[in-house]
Amino acid sequence: MRILVQSEPFDLGDEAKKFASGHNNMGAIVTFTGVVRDLARGDLDCMEIEHYPGMTERALEKIAREALARWSLGDVLVIHRHGPLAPGDMIMMVATAAPHRKDAFEAAEYLMDYLKSRAPFWKKEISRDGADWVAAKDEDEDALTRW
């Protein structure tokens, strides 16, 4: 299990390759990458992501351990960035390795749903019109009910 909270960009290909190597007994590797999406009106300058160091890592480790206990997984990777990110920048990556694809997909979805709704990150969208904190969305909260 590897949990990284960082300001610097990560290389998706390198991280996926590094994660997959050495998992010869796993039949499935699932990866997901979240990307900063521009505003509908196309004027997002950046998204500022804040967190509390230490608390954030502990929270992500806890949910990763829950995924490891709930599904038959060989490994989990979570990378989440903080700081100012421009449209198109990668925010986060989740990867799961499992003997079978069902466990790998379900665990990855579980982790993504948690990261979207419960992980202690605060997001502010900054545009030419000012700055607005991103509010929780009902559909993100609803996604957690299936777990």
N, CA, C and O atoms as a GROMACS GRO file, in nm:
protein
  588
    1MET      N    1   0.085  -0.117   0.000
    1MET     CA    2   0.000   0.000   0.000
    1MET      C    3   0.090   0.124   0.000
    1MET      O    4   0.186   0.134   0.076
    2ARG      N    5   0.055   0.216  -0.087
    2ARG     CA    6   0.130   0.340  -0.096
    2ARG      C    7   0.032   0.456  -0.102
    2ARG      O    8  -0.057   0.458  -0.187
    3ILE      N    9   0.048   0.553  -0.014
    3ILE     CA   10  -0.038   0.672  -0.009
    3ILE      C   11   0.054   0.793  -0.021
    3ILE      O   12   0.148   0.809   0.057
    4LEU      N   13   0.028   0.877  -0.120
    4LEU     CA   14   0.108   0.997  -0.140
    4LEU      C   15   0.016   1.119  -0.149
    4LEU      O   16  -0.080   1.119  -0.225
    5VAL      N   17   0.048   1.222  -0.072
    5VAL     CA   18  -0.020   1.351  -0.081
    5VAL      C   19   0.092   1.450  -0.112
    5VAL      O   20   0.183   1.469  -0.032
    6GLN      N   21   0.082   1.512  -0.229
    6GLN     CA   22   0.195   1.590  -0.278
    6GLN      C   23   0.148   1.708  -0.362
    6GLN      O   24   0.038   1.708  -0.416
    7SER      N   25   0.234   1.809  -0.373
    7SER     CA   26   0.202   1.923  -0.458
    7SER      C   27   0.254   1.903  -0.600
    7SER      O   28   0.198   1.957  -0.696
    8GLU      N   29   0.360   1.826  -0.614
    8GLU     CA   30   0.422   1.810  -0.746
    8GLU      C   31   0.343   1.714  -0.834
    8GLU      O   32   0.276   1.623  -0.786
    9PRO      N   33   0.352   1.736  -0.966
    9PRO     CA   34   0.285   1.646  -1.061
    9PRO      C   35   0.342   1.505  -1.052
    9PRO      O   36   0.454   1.485  -1.005
   10PHE      N   37   0.263   1.408  -1.098
   10PHE     CA   38   0.311   1.271  -1.107
   10PHE      C   39   0.298   1.226  -1.252
   10PHE      O   40   0.216   1.278  -1.327
   11ASP      N   41   0.379   1.129  -1.289
   11ASP     CA   42   0.375   1.074  -1.424
   11ASP      C   43   0.286   0.950  -1.421
   11ASP      O   44   0.321   0.848  -1.363
   12LEU      N   45   0.170   0.961  -1.484
   12LEU     CA   46   0.072   0.854  -1.483
   12LEU      C   47   0.129   0.722  -1.535
   12LEU      O   48   0.110   0.618  -1.473
   13GLY      N   49   0.197   0.727  -1.645
   13GLY     CA   50   0.254   0.606  -1.704
   13GLY      C   51   0.357   0.541  -1.612
   13GLY      O   52   0.356   0.420  -1.593
   14ASP      N   53   0.446   0.623  -1.556
   14ASP     CA   54   0.548   0.570  -1.466
   14ASP      C   55   0.484   0.509  -1.341
   14ASP      O   56   0.523   0.401  -1.297
   15GLU      N   57   0.386   0.580  -1.285
   15GLU     CA   58   0.321   0.529  -1.163
   15GLU      C   59   0.247   0.398  -1.191
   15GLU      O   60   0.253   0.305  -1.111
   16ALA      N   61   0.176   0.392  -1.303
   16ALA     CA   62   0.102   0.270  -1.337
   16ALA      C   63   0.198   0.153  -1.361
   16ALA      O   64   0.172   0.041  -1.317
   17LYS      N   65   0.307   0.180  -1.430
   17LYS     CA   66   0.406   0.075  -1.457
   17LYS      C   67   0.471   0.027  -1.328
   17LYS      O   68   0.486  -0.093  -1.306
   18LYS      N   69   0.510   0.121  -1.242
   18LYS     CA   70   0.572   0.087  -1.114
   18LYS      C   71   0.475   0.006  -1.028
   18LYS      O   72   0.515  -0.092  -0.965
   19PHE      N   73   0.346   0.046  -1.027
   19PHE     CA   74   0.247  -0.024  -0.947
   19PHE      C   75   0.226  -0.166  -0.998
   19PHE      O   76   0.216  -0.260  -0.918
   20ALA      N   77   0.219  -0.183  -1.129
   20ALA     CA   78   0.191  -0.314  -1.188
   20ALA      C   79   0.309  -0.411  -1.177
   20ALA      O   80   0.290  -0.532  -1.173
   21SER      N   81   0.431  -0.358  -1.173
   21SER     CA   82   0.547  -0.446  -1.170
   21SER      C   83   0.553  -0.521  -1.037
   21SER      O   84   0.529  -0.465  -0.930
   22GLY      N   85   0.586  -0.647  -1.047
   22GLY     CA   86   0.598  -0.729  -0.928
   22GLY      C   87   0.469  -0.792  -0.880
   22GLY      O   88   0.468  -0.864  -0.781
   23HIS      N   89   0.361  -0.765  -0.948
   23HIS     CA   90   0.232  -0.824  -0.911
   23HIS      C   91   0.197  -0.938  -1.006
   23HIS      O   92   0.088  -0.942  -1.063
   24ASN      N   93   0.288  -1.030  -1.022
   24ASN     CA   94   0.269  -1.141  -1.116
   24ASN      C   95   0.156  -1.236  -1.076
   24ASN      O   96   0.105  -1.310  -1.160
   25ASN      N   97   0.117  -1.234  -0.949
   25ASN     CA   98   0.009  -1.322  -0.904
   25ASN      C   99  -0.127  -1.251  -0.906
   25ASN      O  100  -0.227  -1.308  -0.862
   26MET      N  101  -0.131  -1.130  -0.958
   26MET     CA  102  -0.255  -1.055  -0.969
   26MET      C  103  -0.306  -1.062  -1.113
   26MET      O  104  -0.228  -1.045  -1.207
   27GLY      N  105  -0.435  -1.088  -1.131
   27GLY     CA  106  -0.492  -1.097  -1.265
   27GLY      C  107  -0.551  -0.967  -1.314
   27GLY      O  108  -0.590  -0.957  -1.431
   28ALA      N  109  -0.559  -0.866  -1.225
   28ALA     CA  110  -0.622  -0.740  -1.265
   28ALA      C  111  -0.552  -0.622  -1.198
   28ALA      O  112  -0.523  -0.624  -1.079
   29ILE      N  113  -0.525  -0.520  -1.278
   29ILE     CA  114  -0.476  -0.391  -1.230
   29ILE      C  115  -0.573  -0.287  -1.283
   29ILE      O  116  -0.593  -0.276  -1.404
   30VAL      N  117  -0.633  -0.212  -1.194
   30VAL     CA  118  -0.726  -0.105  -1.233
   30VAL      C  119  -0.666   0.028  -1.190
   30VAL      O  120  -0.619   0.042  -1.078
   31THR      N  121  -0.669   0.125  -1.281
   31THR     CA  122  -0.623   0.259  -1.248
   31THR      C  123  -0.730   0.361  -1.286
   31THR      O  124  -0.805   0.342  -1.382
   32PHE      N  125  -0.734   0.468  -1.210
   32PHE     CA  126  -0.822   0.581  -1.239
   32PHE      C  127  -0.745   0.708  -1.209
   32PHE      O  128  -0.671   0.715  -1.111
   33THR      N  129  -0.761   0.807  -1.294
   33THR     CA  130  -0.696   0.936  -1.274
   33THR      C  131  -0.800   1.046  -1.281
   33THR      O  132  -0.875   1.055  -1.379
   34GLY      N  133  -0.804   1.131  -1.179
   34GLY     CA  134  -0.891   1.247  -1.178
   34GLY      C  135  -0.816   1.367  -1.234
   34GLY      O  136  -0.698   1.387  -1.204
   35VAL      N  137  -0.885   1.447  -1.315
   35VAL     CA  138  -0.825   1.561  -1.384
   35VAL      C  139  -0.906   1.687  -1.352
   35VAL      O  140  -1.029   1.680  -1.339
   36VAL      N  141  -0.838   1.800  -1.339
   36VAL     CA  142  -0.908   1.927  -1.317
   36VAL      C  143  -0.991   1.959  -1.441
   36VAL      O  144  -0.940   1.967  -1.552
   37ARG      N  145  -1.120   1.976  -1.419
   37ARG     CA  146  -1.213   2.007  -1.527
   37ARG      C  147  -1.239   2.158  -1.527
   37ARG      O  148  -1.261   2.218  -1.422
   38ASP      N  149  -1.235   2.218  -1.644
   38ASP     CA  150  -1.264   2.361  -1.658
   38ASP      C  151  -1.410   2.387  -1.621
   38ASP      O  152  -1.493   2.295  -1.626
   39LEU      N  153  -1.442   2.508  -1.585
   39LEU     CA  154  -1.580   2.547  -1.558
   39LEU      C  155  -1.660   2.545  -1.688
   39LEU      O  156  -1.602   2.553  -1.796
   40ALA      N  157  -1.791   2.534  -1.678
   40ALA     CA  158  -1.876   2.529  -1.798
   40ALA      C  159  -1.856   2.652  -1.886
   40ALA      O  160  -1.864   2.642  -2.008
   41ARG      N  161  -1.830   2.764  -1.825
   41ARG     CA  162  -1.810   2.887  -1.904
   41ARG      C  163  -1.666   2.901  -1.955
   41ARG      O  164  -1.634   2.996  -2.026
   42GLY      N  165  -1.579   2.806  -1.917
   42GLY     CA  166  -1.444   2.799  -1.972
   42GLY      C  167  -1.346   2.900  -1.917
   42GLY      O  168  -1.251   2.937  -1.986
   43ASP      N  169  -1.366   2.945  -1.793
   43ASP     CA  170  -1.276   3.048  -1.742
   43ASP      C  171  -1.207   3.013  -1.610
   43ASP      O  172  -1.173   3.102  -1.533
   44LEU      N  173  -1.188   2.886  -1.584
   44LEU     CA  174  -1.118   2.846  -1.461
   44LEU      C  175  -0.969   2.877  -1.475
   44LEU      O  176  -0.903   2.826  -1.566
   45ASP      N  177  -0.918   2.961  -1.386
   45ASP     CA  178  -0.774   2.986  -1.384
   45ASP      C  179  -0.702   2.871  -1.315
   45ASP      O  180  -0.603   2.818  -1.366
   46CYS      N  181  -0.754   2.832  -1.198
   46CYS     CA  182  -0.696   2.719  -1.128
   46CYS      C  183  -0.792   2.671  -1.020
   46CYS      O  184  -0.885   2.741  -0.980
   47MET      N  185  -0.766   2.550  -0.974
   47MET     CA  186  -0.834   2.497  -0.856
   47MET      C  187  -0.728   2.487  -0.748
   47MET      O  188  -0.623   2.426  -0.766
   48GLU      N  189  -0.757   2.548  -0.636
   48GLU     CA  190  -0.666   2.544  -0.521
   48GLU      C  191  -0.716   2.435  -0.427
   48GLU      O  192  -0.828   2.442  -0.378
   49ILE      N  193  -0.631   2.335  -0.401
   49ILE     CA  194  -0.668   2.225  -0.313
   49ILE      C  195  -0.587   2.236  -0.184
   49ILE      O  196  -0.464   2.240  -0.187
   50GLU      N  197  -0.659   2.242  -0.072
   50GLU     CA  198  -0.596   2.252   0.059
   50GLU      C  199  -0.618   2.124   0.138
   50GLU      O  200  -0.713   2.050   0.113
   51HIS      N  201  -0.530   2.100   0.234
   51HIS     CA  202  -0.544   1.984   0.323
   51HIS      C  203  -0.464   2.010   0.449
   51HIS      O  204  -0.386   2.104   0.456
   52TYR      N  205  -0.485   1.924   0.550
   52TYR     CA  206  -0.406   1.928   0.673
   52TYR      C  207  -0.306   1.814   0.669
   52TYR      O  208  -0.344   1.698   0.679
   53PRO      N  209  -0.176   1.847   0.655
   53PRO     CA  210  -0.075   1.741   0.652
   53PRO      C  211  -0.084   1.653   0.778
   53PRO      O  212  -0.108   1.701   0.888
   54GLY      N  213  -0.064   1.527   0.757
   54GLY     CA  214  -0.072   1.430   0.867
   54GLY      C  215  -0.213   1.376   0.880
   54GLY      O  216  -0.234   1.255   0.870
   55MET      N  217  -0.310   1.462   0.901
   55MET     CA  218  -0.449   1.418   0.912
   55MET      C  219  -0.497   1.358   0.780
   55MET      O  220  -0.564   1.254   0.779
   56THR      N  221  -0.462   1.422   0.670
   56THR     CA  222  -0.506   1.374   0.539
   56THR      C  223  -0.447   1.237   0.509
   56THR      O  224  -0.520   1.147   0.467
   57GLU      N  225  -0.318   1.220   0.530
   57GLU     CA  226  -0.254   1.092   0.503
   57GLU      C  227  -0.315   0.980   0.588
   57GLU      O  228  -0.340   0.870   0.540
   58ARG      N  229  -0.340   1.010   0.716
   58ARG     CA  230  -0.401   0.909   0.804
   58ARG      C  231  -0.540   0.870   0.755
   58ARG      O  232  -0.577   0.752   0.758
   59ALA      N  233  -0.618   0.967   0.710
   59ALA     CA  234  -0.752   0.938   0.660
   59ALA      C  235  -0.746   0.852   0.534
   59ALA      O  236  -0.826   0.759   0.518
   60LEU      N  237  -0.653   0.881   0.444
   60LEU     CA  238  -0.640   0.803   0.321
   60LEU      C  239  -0.588   0.662   0.351
   60LEU      O  240  -0.633   0.565   0.290
   61GLU      N  241  -0.496   0.650   0.445
   61GLU     CA  242  -0.448   0.518   0.485
   61GLU      C  243  -0.561   0.434   0.544
   61GLU      O  244  -0.570   0.314   0.517
   62LYS      N  245  -0.646   0.496   0.623
   62LYS     CA  246  -0.758   0.424   0.685
   62LYS      C  247  -0.852   0.368   0.578
   62LYS      O  248  -0.890   0.251   0.586
   63ILE      N  249  -0.889   0.448   0.481
   63ILE     CA  250  -0.982   0.400   0.379
   63ILE      C  251  -0.914   0.296   0.289
   63ILE      O  252  -0.980   0.203   0.243
   64ALA      N  253  -0.785   0.311   0.264
   64ALA     CA  254  -0.713   0.210   0.184
   64ALA      C  255  -0.708   0.077   0.260
   64ALA      O  256  -0.724  -0.029   0.199
   65ARG      N  257  -0.688   0.081   0.390
   65ARG     CA  258  -0.688  -0.042   0.471
   65ARG      C  259  -0.827  -0.106   0.471
   65ARG      O  260  -0.839  -0.229   0.468
   66GLU      N  261  -0.931  -0.023   0.475
   66GLU     CA  262  -1.067  -0.077   0.467
   66GLU      C  263  -1.090  -0.147   0.334
   66GLU      O  264  -1.153  -0.253   0.330
   67ALA      N  265  -1.040  -0.091   0.225
   67ALA     CA  266  -1.053  -0.155   0.094
   67ALA      C  267  -0.977  -0.288   0.092
   67ALA      O  268  -1.027  -0.387   0.040
   68LEU      N  269  -0.856  -0.288   0.149
   68LEU     CA  270  -0.777  -0.412   0.153
   68LEU      C  271  -0.847  -0.520   0.234
   68LEU      O  272  -0.838  -0.638   0.201
   69ALA      N  273  -0.918  -0.481   0.339
   69ALA     CA  274  -0.990  -0.579   0.422
   69ALA      C  275  -1.119  -0.626   0.356
   69ALA      O  276  -1.161  -0.740   0.377
   70ARG      N  277  -1.181  -0.540   0.278
   70ARG     CA  278  -1.312  -0.571   0.221
   70ARG      C  279  -1.305  -0.654   0.093
   70ARG      O  280  -1.391  -0.738   0.068
   71TRP      N  281  -1.202  -0.629   0.012
   71TRP     CA  282  -1.187  -0.701  -0.116
   71TRP      C  283  -1.058  -0.780  -0.115
   71TRP      O  284  -0.967  -0.753  -0.037
   72SER      N  285  -1.051  -0.878  -0.202
   72SER     CA  286  -0.931  -0.959  -0.216
   72SER      C  287  -0.832  -0.881  -0.304
   72SER      O  288  -0.831  -0.894  -0.426
   73LEU      N  289  -0.750  -0.800  -0.238
   73LEU     CA  290  -0.656  -0.713  -0.309
   73LEU      C  291  -0.514  -0.750  -0.275
   73LEU      O  292  -0.485  -0.796  -0.164
   74GLY      N  293  -0.427  -0.730  -0.370
   74GLY     CA  294  -0.285  -0.748  -0.345
   74GLY      C  295  -0.215  -0.618  -0.312
   74GLY      O  296  -0.112  -0.618  -0.246
   75ASP      N  297  -0.274  -0.505  -0.358
   75ASP     CA  298  -0.208  -0.377  -0.336
   75ASP      C  299  -0.303  -0.263  -0.368
   75ASP      O  300  -0.400  -0.280  -0.442
   76VAL      N  301  -0.271  -0.146  -0.312
   76VAL     CA  302  -0.348  -0.022  -0.335
   76VAL      C  303  -0.249   0.093  -0.345
   76VAL      O  304  -0.151   0.099  -0.272
   77LEU      N  305  -0.277   0.183  -0.438
   77LEU     CA  306  -0.202   0.308  -0.452
   77LEU      C  307  -0.301   0.423  -0.455
   77LEU      O  308  -0.401   0.418  -0.528
   78VAL      N  309  -0.274   0.527  -0.377
   78VAL     CA  310  -0.351   0.650  -0.384
   78VAL      C  311  -0.252   0.766  -0.389
   78VAL      O  312  -0.166   0.780  -0.302
   79ILE      N  313  -0.263   0.847  -0.493
   79ILE     CA  314  -0.186   0.971  -0.503
   79ILE      C  315  -0.287   1.084  -0.512
   79ILE      O  316  -0.379   1.078  -0.594
   80HIS      N  317  -0.270   1.186  -0.430
   80HIS     CA  318  -0.360   1.303  -0.437
   80HIS      C  319  -0.274   1.427  -0.425
   80HIS      O  320  -0.188   1.438  -0.337
   81ARG      N  321  -0.297   1.521  -0.515
   81ARG     CA  322  -0.220   1.645  -0.516
   81ARG      C  323  -0.292   1.755  -0.438
   81ARG      O  324  -0.413   1.748  -0.415
   82HIS      N  325  -0.215   1.854  -0.399
   82HIS     CA  326  -0.270   1.974  -0.336
   82HIS      C  327  -0.198   2.094  -0.394
   82HIS      O  328  -0.097   2.081  -0.463
   83GLY      N  329  -0.250   2.213  -0.365
   83GLY     CA  330  -0.193   2.336  -0.419
   83GLY      C  331  -0.272   2.382  -0.540
   83GLY      O  332  -0.380   2.330  -0.567
   84PRO      N  333  -0.220   2.479  -0.613
   84PRO     CA  334  -0.290   2.530  -0.732
   84PRO      C  335  -0.273   2.436  -0.851
   84PRO      O  336  -0.161   2.398  -0.887
   85LEU      N  337  -0.386   2.398  -0.913
   85LEU     CA  338  -0.384   2.309  -1.029
   85LEU      C  339  -0.465   2.372  -1.140
   85LEU      O  340  -0.574   2.424  -1.116
   86ALA      N  341  -0.414   2.367  -1.261
   86ALA     CA  342  -0.480   2.426  -1.378
   86ALA      C  343  -0.571   2.324  -1.445
   86ALA      O  344  -0.555   2.204  -1.425
   87PRO      N  345  -0.667   2.371  -1.526
   87PRO     CA  346  -0.749   2.277  -1.602
   87PRO      C  347  -0.660   2.182  -1.683
   87PRO      O  348  -0.565   2.224  -1.749
   88GLY      N  349  -0.693   2.054  -1.676
   88GLY     CA  350  -0.615   1.951  -1.744
   88GLY      C  351  -0.511   1.885  -1.656
   88GLY      O  352  -0.461   1.777  -1.691
   89ASP      N  353  -0.475   1.947  -1.544
   89ASP     CA  354  -0.378   1.886  -1.453
   89ASP      C  355  -0.439   1.764  -1.385
   89ASP      O  356  -0.560   1.760  -1.358
   90MET      N  357  -0.356   1.665  -1.359
   90MET     CA  358  -0.401   1.547  -1.285
   90MET      C  359  -0.408   1.581  -1.137
   90MET      O  360  -0.312   1.632  -1.079
   91ILE      N  361  -0.523   1.552  -1.075
   91ILE     CA  362  -0.542   1.576  -0.932
   91ILE      C  363  -0.504   1.452  -0.853
   91ILE      O  364  -0.433   1.462  -0.753
   92MET      N  365  -0.550   1.337  -0.897
   92MET     CA  366  -0.531   1.216  -0.819
   92MET      C  367  -0.525   1.093  -0.905
   92MET      O  368  -0.565   1.093  -1.022
   93MET      N  369  -0.473   0.986  -0.844
   93MET     CA  370  -0.468   0.855  -0.908
   93MET      C  371  -0.499   0.750  -0.803
   93MET      O  372  -0.450   0.756  -0.691
   94VAL      N  373  -0.580   0.654  -0.842
   94VAL     CA  374  -0.608   0.536  -0.760
   94VAL      C  375  -0.570   0.415  -0.844
   94VAL      O  376  -0.601   0.410  -0.964
   95ALA      N  377  -0.504   0.320  -0.782
   95ALA     CA  378  -0.474   0.193  -0.850
   95ALA      C  379  -0.499   0.079  -0.752
   95ALA      O  380  -0.466   0.088  -0.634
   96THR      N  381  -0.556  -0.028  -0.803
   96THR     CA  382  -0.579  -0.147  -0.723
   96THR      C  383  -0.529  -0.269  -0.802
   96THR      O  384  -0.539  -0.275  -0.924
   97ALA      N  385  -0.477  -0.365  -0.728
   97ALA     CA  386  -0.433  -0.492  -0.787
   97ALA      C  387  -0.506  -0.603  -0.714
   97ALA      O  388  -0.512  -0.604  -0.591
   98ALA      N  389  -0.562  -0.696  -0.791
   98ALA     CA  390  -0.637  -0.807  -0.733
   98ALA      C  391  -0.623  -0.930  -0.821
   98ALA      O  392  -0.593  -0.919  -0.940
   99PRO      N  393  -0.646  -1.047  -0.762
   99PRO     CA  394  -0.643  -1.168  -0.843
   99PRO      C  395  -0.749  -1.167  -0.953
   99PRO      O  396  -0.729  -1.224  -1.060
  100HIS      N  397  -0.863  -1.101  -0.926
  100HIS     CA  398  -0.974  -1.100  -1.022
  100HIS      C  399  -1.025  -0.957  -1.042
  100HIS      O  400  -1.019  -0.874  -0.951
  101ARG      N  401  -1.075  -0.929  -1.163
  101ARG     CA  402  -1.111  -0.792  -1.198
  101ARG      C  403  -1.225  -0.733  -1.115
  101ARG      O  404  -1.225  -0.613  -1.090
  102LYS      N  405  -1.320  -0.815  -1.072
  102LYS     CA  406  -1.434  -0.761  -0.996
  102LYS      C  407  -1.386  -0.691  -0.870
  102LYS      O  408  -1.428  -0.579  -0.841
  103ASP      N  409  -1.298  -0.756  -0.795
  103ASP     CA  410  -1.245  -0.694  -0.674
  103ASP      C  411  -1.165  -0.568  -0.705
  103ASP      O  412  -1.176  -0.468  -0.635
  104ALA      N  413  -1.084  -0.573  -0.810
  104ALA     CA  414  -1.003  -0.456  -0.846
  104ALA      C  415  -1.091  -0.338  -0.884
  104ALA      O  416  -1.065  -0.225  -0.840
  105PHE      N  417  -1.195  -0.360  -0.966
  105PHE     CA  418  -1.284  -0.252  -1.006
  105PHE      C  419  -1.364  -0.198  -0.889
  105PHE      O  420  -1.372  -0.077  -0.870
  106GLU      N  421  -1.423  -0.287  -0.810
  106GLU     CA  422  -1.507  -0.242  -0.698
  106GLU      C  423  -1.425  -0.165  -0.595
  106GLU      O  424  -1.469  -0.061  -0.546
  107ALA      N  425  -1.308  -0.214  -0.563
  107ALA     CA  426  -1.224  -0.144  -0.465
  107ALA      C  427  -1.181  -0.008  -0.518
  107ALA      O  428  -1.177   0.090  -0.443
  108ALA      N  429  -1.148   0.000  -0.646
  108ALA     CA  430  -1.110   0.129  -0.705
  108ALA      C  431  -1.227   0.228  -0.699
  108ALA      O  432  -1.208   0.344  -0.664
  109GLU      N  433  -1.346   0.182  -0.732
  109GLU     CA  434  -1.464   0.269  -0.724
  109GLU      C  435  -1.490   0.314  -0.581
  109GLU      O  436  -1.523   0.431  -0.558
  110TYR      N  437  -1.477   0.224  -0.487
  110TYR     CA  438  -1.494   0.256  -0.345
  110TYR      C  439  -1.397   0.366  -0.304
  110TYR      O  440  -1.437   0.464  -0.241
  111LEU      N  441  -1.271   0.351  -0.340
  111LEU     CA  442  -1.170   0.451  -0.307
  111LEU      C  443  -1.200   0.584  -0.374
  111LEU      O  444  -1.186   0.690  -0.311
  112MET      N  445  -1.241   0.581  -0.500
  112MET     CA  446  -1.272   0.706  -0.572
  112MET      C  447  -1.391   0.777  -0.509
  112MET      O  448  -1.389   0.899  -0.492
  113ASP      N  449  -1.496   0.701  -0.474
  113ASP     CA  450  -1.612   0.762  -0.410
  113ASP      C  451  -1.574   0.826  -0.277
  113ASP      O  452  -1.619   0.936  -0.246
  114TYR      N  453  -1.491   0.758  -0.200
  114TYR     CA  454  -1.446   0.812  -0.073
  114TYR      C  455  -1.365   0.940  -0.095
  114TYR      O  456  -1.388   1.041  -0.028
  115LEU      N  457  -1.271   0.936  -0.188
  115LEU     CA  458  -1.188   1.054  -0.214
  115LEU      C  459  -1.272   1.175  -0.256
  115LEU      O  460  -1.243   1.288  -0.217
  116LYS      N  461  -1.375   1.150  -0.333
  116LYS     CA  462  -1.461   1.259  -0.381
  116LYS      C  463  -1.544   1.320  -0.269
  116LYS      O  464  -1.567   1.440  -0.269
  117SER      N  465  -1.589   1.238  -0.174
  117SER     CA  466  -1.686   1.285  -0.076
  117SER      C  467  -1.635   1.301   0.067
  117SER      O  468  -1.685   1.386   0.140
  118ARG      N  469  -1.539   1.222   0.108
  118ARG     CA  470  -1.502   1.219   0.248
  118ARG      C  471  -1.356   1.253   0.280
  118ARG      O  472  -1.324   1.287   0.393
  119ALA      N  473  -1.270   1.245   0.182
  119ALA     CA  474  -1.130   1.273   0.210
  119ALA      C  475  -1.115   1.421   0.250
  119ALA      O  476  -1.181   1.507   0.192
  120PRO      N  477  -1.029   1.449   0.348
  120PRO     CA  478  -1.017   1.586   0.398
  120PRO      C  479  -0.934   1.677   0.306
  120PRO      O  480  -0.820   1.714   0.337
  121PHE      N  481  -0.995   1.711   0.193
  121PHE     CA  482  -0.940   1.809   0.101
  121PHE      C  483  -1.046   1.917   0.081
  121PHE      O  484  -1.165   1.888   0.080
  122TRP      N  485  -1.001   2.039   0.066
  122TRP     CA  486  -1.092   2.150   0.040
  122TRP      C  487  -1.050   2.214  -0.090
  122TRP      O  488  -0.933   2.245  -0.112
  123LYS      N  489  -1.149   2.235  -0.178
  123LYS     CA  490  -1.121   2.282  -0.314
  123LYS      C  491  -1.186   2.417  -0.338
  123LYS      O  492  -1.303   2.440  -0.305
  124LYS      N  493  -1.106   2.506  -0.395
  124LYS     CA  494  -1.155   2.639  -0.429
  124LYS      C  495  -1.129   2.662  -0.578
  124LYS      O  496  -1.016   2.646  -0.625
  125GLU      N  497  -1.233   2.700  -0.652
  125GLU     CA  498  -1.219   2.733  -0.793
  125GLU      C  499  -1.194   2.882  -0.807
  125GLU      O  500  -1.269   2.965  -0.754
  126ILE      N  501  -1.087   2.916  -0.877
  126ILE     CA  502  -1.049   3.054  -0.896
  126ILE      C  503  -1.062   3.088  -1.044
  126ILE      O  504  -1.000   3.025  -1.130
  127SER      N  505  -1.145   3.190  -1.073
  127SER     CA  506  -1.168   3.232  -1.212
  127SER      C  507  -1.159   3.384  -1.219
  127SER      O  508  -1.133   3.450  -1.118
  128ARG      N  509  -1.181   3.439  -1.336
  128ARG     CA  510  -1.175   3.584  -1.351
  128ARG      C  511  -1.284   3.655  -1.269
  128ARG      O  512  -1.272   3.774  -1.240
  129ASP      N  513  -1.389   3.581  -1.232
  129ASP     CA  514  -1.498   3.638  -1.154
  129ASP      C  515  -1.475   3.629  -1.004
  129ASP      O  516  -1.557   3.678  -0.926
  130GLY      N  517  -1.366   3.567  -0.961
  130GLY     CA  518  -1.339   3.553  -0.819
  130GLY      C  519  -1.311   3.409  -0.781
  130GLY      O  520  -1.273   3.327  -0.865
  131ALA      N  521  -1.332   3.379  -0.653
  131ALA     CA  522  -1.302   3.246  -0.601
  131ALA      C  523  -1.424   3.192  -0.527
  131ALA      O  524  -1.490   3.264  -0.452
  132ASP      N  525  -1.452   3.062  -0.550
  132ASP     CA  526  -1.564   2.995  -0.484
  132ASP      C  527  -1.519   2.859  -0.433
  132ASP      O  528  -1.452   2.784  -0.505
  133TRP      N  529  -1.555   2.828  -0.307
  133TRP     CA  530  -1.529   2.695  -0.255
  133TRP      C  531  -1.622   2.596  -0.324
  133TRP      O  532  -1.738   2.628  -0.350
  134VAL      N  533  -1.572   2.478  -0.352
  134VAL     CA  534  -1.652   2.374  -0.417
  134VAL      C  535  -1.735   2.305  -0.309
  134VAL      O  536  -1.682   2.252  -0.212
  135ALA      N  537  -1.866   2.308  -0.328
  135ALA     CA  538  -1.958   2.246  -0.232
  135ALA      C  539  -1.976   2.098  -0.263
  135ALA      O  540  -1.960   2.055  -0.377
  136ALA      N  541  -2.010   2.022  -0.160
  136ALA     CA  542  -2.041   1.880  -0.180
  136ALA      C  543  -2.163   1.867  -0.269
  136ALA      O  544  -2.255   1.949  -0.263
  137LYS      N  545  -2.164   1.764  -0.352
  137LYS     CA  546  -2.276   1.739  -0.443
  137LYS      C  547  -2.355   1.620  -0.394
  137LYS      O  548  -2.299   1.521  -0.347
  138ASP      N  549  -2.488   1.630  -0.408
  138ASP     CA  550  -2.575   1.521  -0.364
  138ASP      C  551  -2.540   1.390  -0.431
  138ASP      O  552  -2.542   1.285  -0.366
  139GLU      N  553  -2.509   1.392  -0.562
  139GLU     CA  554  -2.479   1.266  -0.632
  139GLU      C  555  -2.351   1.201  -0.580
  139GLU      O  556  -2.338   1.078  -0.582
  140ASP      N  557  -2.255   1.282  -0.534
  140ASP     CA  558  -2.134   1.225  -0.476
  140ASP      C  559  -2.165   1.159  -0.342
  140ASP      O  560  -2.114   1.051  -0.312
  141GLU      N  561  -2.250   1.223  -0.262
  141GLU     CA  562  -2.290   1.165  -0.135
  141GLU      C  563  -2.372   1.037  -0.158
  141GLU      O  564  -2.354   0.937  -0.088
  142ASP      N  565  -2.462   1.040  -0.257
  142ASP     CA  566  -2.544   0.924  -0.288
  142ASP      C  567  -2.460   0.804  -0.331
  142ASP      O  568  -2.496   0.689  -0.303
  143ALA      N  569  -2.348   0.832  -0.398
  143ALA     CA  570  -2.261   0.722  -0.444
  143ALA      C  571  -2.208   0.640  -0.327
  143ALA      O  572  -2.181   0.520  -0.342
  144LEU      N  573  -2.192   0.702  -0.211
  144LEU     CA  574  -2.140   0.631  -0.095
  144LEU      C  575  -2.240   0.530  -0.038
  144LEU      O  576  -2.200   0.437   0.033
  145THR      N  577  -2.367   0.547  -0.066
  145THR     CA  578  -2.468   0.459  -0.008
  145THR      C  579  -2.458   0.315  -0.058
  145THR      O  580  -2.507   0.224   0.008
  146ARG      N  581  -2.398   0.295  -0.173
  146ARG     CA  582  -2.386   0.157  -0.224
  146ARG      C  583  -2.281   0.076  -0.151
  146ARG      O  584  -2.276  -0.046  -0.165
  147TRP      N  585  -2.197   0.143  -0.072
  147TRP     CA  586  -2.092   0.072   0.001
  147TRP      C  587  -2.134   0.047   0.143
  147TRP      O  588  -2.058  -0.012   0.220
   0.00000   0.00000   0.00000
